[in-house]
Amino acid sequence: MKIVFMGTPEFALPSLKTLAESRHQILAVVTAMDAEKGRGLIVQETPVKTLAKELNLPVFQPPDLKSPDFIRQMKDLNADLFIVVAFRILPVDLLEIPRYGAINLHASLLPKYRGAAPINWAIINGEKETGLTIFRLQARVDTGDILFQKKTAILPEDTFGMLYEKLSCLGGESLVRVVNEIEEKRLEPIPQRHELATQAPKIFPEMGEIDWRKGALSIKNLIHGLSPTPGAYSFFGKKRIKFLSAVAKSGGNSKTHGAIVIRKKNWLGIQTGDGILFPKEVQSEGKKPLSIDEFLRGYQGKVGDIFSR
């Protein structure tokens, strides 16, 4: 099978690498343009571009997916299949080019969590499982027929970063299996049940501000769903503290939400709307992440002090 691979971030790397090691041929890789990043605004290439160069694969970085020149270049490749992993929305003109169309790897069990941030929202909403869906691309986003799904549990300790890596690694082997079955004409696409669809909209940094009036488990899920980035946070005095992992427990009788109700040498308990949150890893503004016992060595907070919005 002759493939054009389209992707940009780290999530797409295991898929590209596994496909490159398979019996199939990757004709080219399409990724986002190089961009300025970091405090120094240094121009950096995408993770997918870096790997594609290591694999000696041709790289396309079109500023406009609808440009006639780019569409002509894609037609000239004479690909059997486009594979999309964490990339942009493809225009219909591109979808119609390959012999077998285009497929997408999505990090949820569609039709649940359609959209840009499925991993984050699955954790934030307290789901017990999630997974991967490989489906046919069509004009409407995340609505095409399902070709393959693989479930995985969301463990209590899972953060966005941990689940991102887990699903990323599952993606490569799953894609090779599906491409093999497309080539062998063994797949039976299953239409999505659109009435069951839920959404996973883009995450913005301001969504991470903790409301201590909410339940301990709800806050813990927010923390894990936004860890390590953009991060759930609260303020202690004028300092912004990012919470990276935590444990939720019932109990506590303080009426002051956000108040420190337990302060020991190696742990800290914060009152929420219905229980106590015990942070496990935190990060002060401008500092590196620390385990809670490391953090408490230099932290002067005491019982009764308050984390505020």
Secondary structure as the mmCIF struct_conf table of DSSP 4:
data_model
#
loop_
_struct_conf.conf_type_id
_struct_conf.id
_struct_conf.beg_label_comp_id
_struct_conf.beg_label_asym_id
_struct_conf.beg_label_seq_id
_struct_conf.end_label_comp_id
_struct_conf.end_label_asym_id
_struct_conf.end_label_seq_id
STRN STRN1 LYS A 2 GLY A 7
BEND BEND1 PRO A 9 PRO A 9
HELX_RH_3T_P HELX_RH_3T_P1 GLU A 10 ALA A 12
HELX_RH_AL_P HELX_RH_AL_P1 LEU A 13 ALA A 20
TURN_TY1_P TURN_TY1_P1 GLU A 21 GLU A 21
BEND BEND2 SER A 22 HIS A 24
STRN STRN2 GLN A 25 VAL A 30
HELX_LH_PP_P HELX_LH_PP_P1 ALA A 32 ASP A 34
STRN STRN3 ALA A 35 LYS A 37
TURN_TY1_P TURN_TY1_P2 GLY A 38 LEU A 41
STRN STRN4 ILE A 42 GLN A 44
HELX_RH_AL_P HELX_RH_AL_P2 PRO A 47 GLU A 54
TURN_TY1_P TURN_TY1_P3 LEU A 55 ASN A 56
STRN STRN5 VAL A 59 PHE A 60
BEND BEND3 PRO A 63 PRO A 63
TURN_TY1_P TURN_TY1_P4 LEU A 65 LYS A 66
HELX_RH_AL_P HELX_RH_AL_P3 PRO A 68 LEU A 77
TURN_TY1_P TURN_TY1_P5 ASN A 78 ASN A 78
BEND BEND4 ASP A 80 ASP A 80
STRN STRN6 LEU A 81 VAL A 85
BEND BEND5 ALA A 86 ALA A 86
HELX_LH_PP_P HELX_LH_PP_P2 ARG A 88 PRO A 91
HELX_RH_AL_P HELX_RH_AL_P4 VAL A 92 LEU A 95
TURN_TY1_P TURN_TY1_P6 GLU A 96 GLU A 96
BEND BEND6 ILE A 97 PRO A 98
TURN_TY1_P TURN_TY1_P7 ARG A 99 TYR A 100
STRN STRN7 ALA A 102 HIS A 106
BEND BEND7 ALA A 107 SER A 108
TURN_TY1_P TURN_TY1_P8 LEU A 110 TYR A 113
STRN STRN8 ARG A 114 ARG A 114
BEND BEND8 GLY A 115 ALA A 116
HELX_RH_AL_P HELX_RH_AL_P5 PRO A 118 ILE A 124
TURN_TY1_P TURN_TY1_P9 ASN A 125 GLY A 126
BEND BEND9 LYS A 128 LYS A 128
STRN STRN9 GLU A 129 ARG A 136
BEND BEND10 ALA A 139 ARG A 140
TURN_TY1_P TURN_TY1_P10 VAL A 141 ASP A 142
BEND BEND11 GLY A 144 GLY A 144
HELX_LH_PP_P HELX_LH_PP_P3 ASP A 145 ASP A 145
STRN STRN10 ILE A 146 ALA A 153
TURN_TY1_P TURN_TY1_P11 PRO A 156 GLU A 157
HELX_RH_AL_P HELX_RH_AL_P6 PHE A 160 GLU A 183
TURN_TY1_P TURN_TY1_P12 GLU A 184 LYS A 185
STRN STRN11 ILE A 190 ILE A 190
HELX_RH_3T_P HELX_RH_3T_P2 HIS A 194 LEU A 196
STRN STRN12 GLN A 199 GLN A 199
HELX_LH_PP_P HELX_LH_PP_P4 PRO A 201 ILE A 203
HELX_RH_3T_P HELX_RH_3T_P3 PRO A 205 GLY A 208
STRN STRN13 GLU A 209 GLU A 209
TURN_TY1_P TURN_TY1_P13 TRP A 212 ARG A 213
BEND BEND12 LYS A 214 LYS A 214
HELX_RH_AL_P HELX_RH_AL_P7 ALA A 216 GLY A 225
TURN_TY1_P TURN_TY1_P14 LEU A 226 PRO A 230
STRN STRN14 ALA A 232 PHE A 236
TURN_TY1_P TURN_TY1_P15 GLY A 237 LYS A 238
STRN STRN15 LYS A 239 SER A 250
BEND BEND13 LYS A 255 THR A 256
TURN_TY1_P TURN_TY1_P16 HIS A 257 GLY A 258
STRN STRN16 ALA A 259 ALA A 259
STRN STRN17 ILE A 260 ARG A 263
BEND BEND14 LYS A 265 ASN A 266
STRN STRN18 LEU A 268 GLN A 271
BEND BEND15 GLY A 273 ASP A 274
STRN STRN19 GLY A 275 SER A 284
TURN_TY1_P TURN_TY1_P17 GLU A 285 GLY A 286
BEND BEND16 LYS A 287 LYS A 287
STRN STRN20 LEU A 290 SER A 291
HELX_RH_AL_P HELX_RH_AL_P8 ILE A 292 ARG A 297
TURN_TY1_P TURN_TY1_P18 GLY A 298 GLY A 298
TURN_TY1_P TURN_TY1_P19 VAL A 303 GLY A 304
STRN STRN21 ILE A 306 ILE A 306
STRN STRN22 SER A 308 SER A 308
#
